Amino acid sequence: MSLELTDRVVMVTGAGSGIGRAAARLFARLGARVVLVGRTAETLRESAAGLPPEAHLVAPCDVADPEQVEARVADTIARFGRLDGAFNNAGTFGAFGPLHEDTPANFDSVVATNLRGVWACVRGQTRAMLTTGGGSIVNCASVAGHIGHAQSPVYSATKHAVIGLSKSAALQYAGDGIRVNVVSPGSTDTLMLRDLYTDPGKLAQRANRAPLGRLGTCEEVANAAAWLISPLSGYVTGQTIVVDGGVTAGSAAPRNDRPSDRPEEGEGRS
């Protein structure tokens, strides 16, 4: 069996750029009918460029607003008759800085998009899937949902929460044929990351933190999401795939600290 999403209807949030754009285009290439959700219609149309008109729907929406999410799910059902899958990818870093200098406005903004938004989407999507016999939902967390993030504690907290919400939903809806899983990207080459790291040297340092020695690509994260949505992962629910180049596997010696020579015969062995 090959990876394909033929005739499946899949909603992608945060589809206007980055990982969401890559996912929407990949799912379409795999045969899905794609619903592109995001705040800005113009960027969604850019993401949809080249997709068959009959196989996609541009659906502007603020995912933090449950009523807007419900309306976009209803639009999906009206257009395609059902909803089979979803990749809830919309997110924001918020302001970076020490916790004691954070503001209620920043806290509320990050929580609204990263946690309330995922909650609202899963809520609306499961309602639709319950009427059609099941589906597969993939929520986007982060490596910051597995370890702390000193520069953005609130961001990290929301990503931990997304993983907990996803596990709970996976248990709640398993008997209804709805699978819920998570993709946790590490440092991925997106405009959002490059906006944070405008100094090329600092961006390179960020890339070198991964044992694989580079940034991930949006397509690599999208590949993981596609597998989780597809029938190939039919016995997988409540799980997280971490796409981080090895960061959460543990510590690795810096590349310039790794021994270049094997020990002489009889040395360094027990």
N, C-alpha and C positions, 0 to 999 in steps of 0.2 A: 504494500500500500504506500502510495506517495503522498506527500504533503499537498493537500488541495482543500479549497473552501468553496467548491463549485455550488452555485445557487444559494449559498448561505447568506443571510442578511446580517451584517455586522456593523455595529455602531462604534465609532472611534471618537473619543473626546480629546481636546487639545490637538485637533487635526490640522490646525493652521500652520504648523511649523514643526521642525525637529523630529522627534521620535514619532509623534502622532501623524505627521505628514508621511513619513517613511512607511508607517504601518498601514495607513489607508491605501497607499499605492501598492504595497506588497499584497494586501488582502485582495485588492482588485485583480492583480495579476494572477492570483491563485483561484480566481473565479467567483469571488464574493460580490454581492451587491453591498455597497458601502455607504453608510450614513456618516458624513463628516460634521462633527460638532465642535464649535469653538465660539469665541466671543465676536470675532470679526469676519463678516461675510466675505470681504475682499480676499483675505488670506486663505480662507477655506476654498474659494473659487480657484485660487492659484494652486492649492494642493490637488484640486480635482481636475486640473488641466490635463487633457488627454484621456480621461476616463470615459467610458461609454455613457452617453447621456441617460440611457435607460437603466443603467446599473449603479447610479449613485444619487445621493440626495445631500445637498448643502443645507445644514440646519444650524443657523446661528443660535447661541444659547449661552447663558451664564450658568454653569453647572451648580453653583452655590444656591441657586433659586430652584427649589423642588417643583414649583409650578411650571417653570420654563422647561425643566427636564421632562416632566410628565407630558407637556405639549409636544416636545420633540419625539418622544416615544410614540405618542399618538400619531404624529405625522409619518413616522416610520411604518406603523401598522397600516395606515391609510394608503401609503405608496406601495409597499411590498407585501403586505398581508401578514407579516410576522417579524419576530426578532430572534435570531439564532445565536448571536454572539455579541460580545462587547469588549472593548479595550478602553478602560477608564484611565486615561493618561494625563489629563489636564492637571497642571500643578504649578506652583510658584515657590521660589526660594524665600521671598520676603527680604527684609533688611538683615544684613549681617552685622554682628557686633555683640558685645557682652550683654548678658541677660539683665544686669542691673540698669542698663541703658535702654532696654527695649520699651516699646510703647504698647498700650492696649490696642491702638489702631493696627499696628503691624501684626500683633497676635491674632486679632480678629480676622484680618485679611488672609493670613496664611492658613488658619484653621478653616475659614470659609471655603477656600478653593480645595485644599489638600485633603481635608477630612469630611466636612459637610458635603462637598461636591461629590466625593466618592460614595458617601452614604446615600445622597439623593439619587445618583445614577443607579446604584445597585437596587435601591428601593423601586424605582420606576421600571428598570429592566426585568427584575424578577417578576413583577406583576404581569408584564407582557409574556414572559416565558412560561409562567404557570398556566396560561391559557392555550399554549401550543405544544406542551409536552416536554419542555426542557430547553437547555441551551448551555452556553459556556461563557463565563465572565472572567476577564483578566483585569486585575487592578494593578496600577503602576505604583510601586513604593520606591525604594532607594536603598543603597547600602547604608544610608543614614537611618534606615529603619531596623538595622541589625547592630549597629554600633553608634556611639555618640557623635555629635557634630559640634565642635567647640564654637564655630562661628555662627551657627544658627540653631540654637536649642529647640526653638519652636518648630522649625522645619523637621528636625529629627523626630520630635515628639509626634507630629502628625503622621510621619511615615511608619513609625512603630504602630500607631493606631490603625493605619490602613491594613497592616498585616494581621492584627488581631481581629478587625472587622471581617476581613476576608475568611479567616479560619472559621469564625463563628457562622458566617453565612454559608460556608461550604457544608458545615454540619447541619444547619437548619434546612437546607434545600436539597440535600443529597437524595432523599427519597422522592423528590419531584423531578429528578433527571437534570437538575441544574448544577453544574460544576463551577466552583469559584476558586481561582488561583491568583498568584501574584508574580509579577516580574519586578526584580529590584536591580535597576541599572547602577553601575558605578559611574565614574567620570566619562561622560559621553560627549562627543564633539557636536554640540548644538550651539545655536546662537545665544541661548540663555547662559551657557557656560562661558562662552567667549566674551559676553558682556560683563561677566564677573571678573574674568582674568584677561584684562586688556594688555597686560605686559606679557609678551611672548615667552620670556624667560620663566615667569611664574606658571604659565600654562604648560610649558615643557616639564617643569618640576612636578606639576600635578599629574601629568601623563606618566612620568617615571615612577610614581608611587606604586603603580600596578606592577606586579611581578611580570606581566607580559610586556611591560615597558611602553605602553601607548594608551591613548584614549580609545574608548569603544566607539563604534559607529552607530548611527540611528538604525541602520538596517540590521545590525546584529541584535539589537534589542527587539526590533520588530519580528525577527525570525523566531525568537523565543515565544513572543506573544502569539504568533500564528500557530505554532505547534500546540500551545495550550488551548487555543480555540478549536483546533481541528480534531477530527475523530481519532487521530493517532494517539492522543493523550486521554482517551476515553476512561481510563481507570485512575486518573490523576485528579484529585481535588483537595483543597485545603493546603496546597504546597506553594513553595516559593522557588523560582529559578533566579539565581543571582548572576547577573551578567556584568562582572566587574573586573575582569582580567586577573582575578586571583586575590584581590585586596582582602576579602574577608576570610580567605583560607588561613591566614596567619602572617607572621613576619617573614620577610625574605631578606637575605643579605643584599646590600646595595650592589649594583652590577660591578662597580669598580673595587669591591671588597671580596669578590668571589675568588677562591684560589684558582690559579691558572694551571698549576702543575699537580699531577697525581703524586702521592707520596712514594718514596723509594720503597722497593720491596722490603717488607718487614717493618717499615716505619708507620706509625699512626694507626696500627691495627691491634686488636686485642683478641 
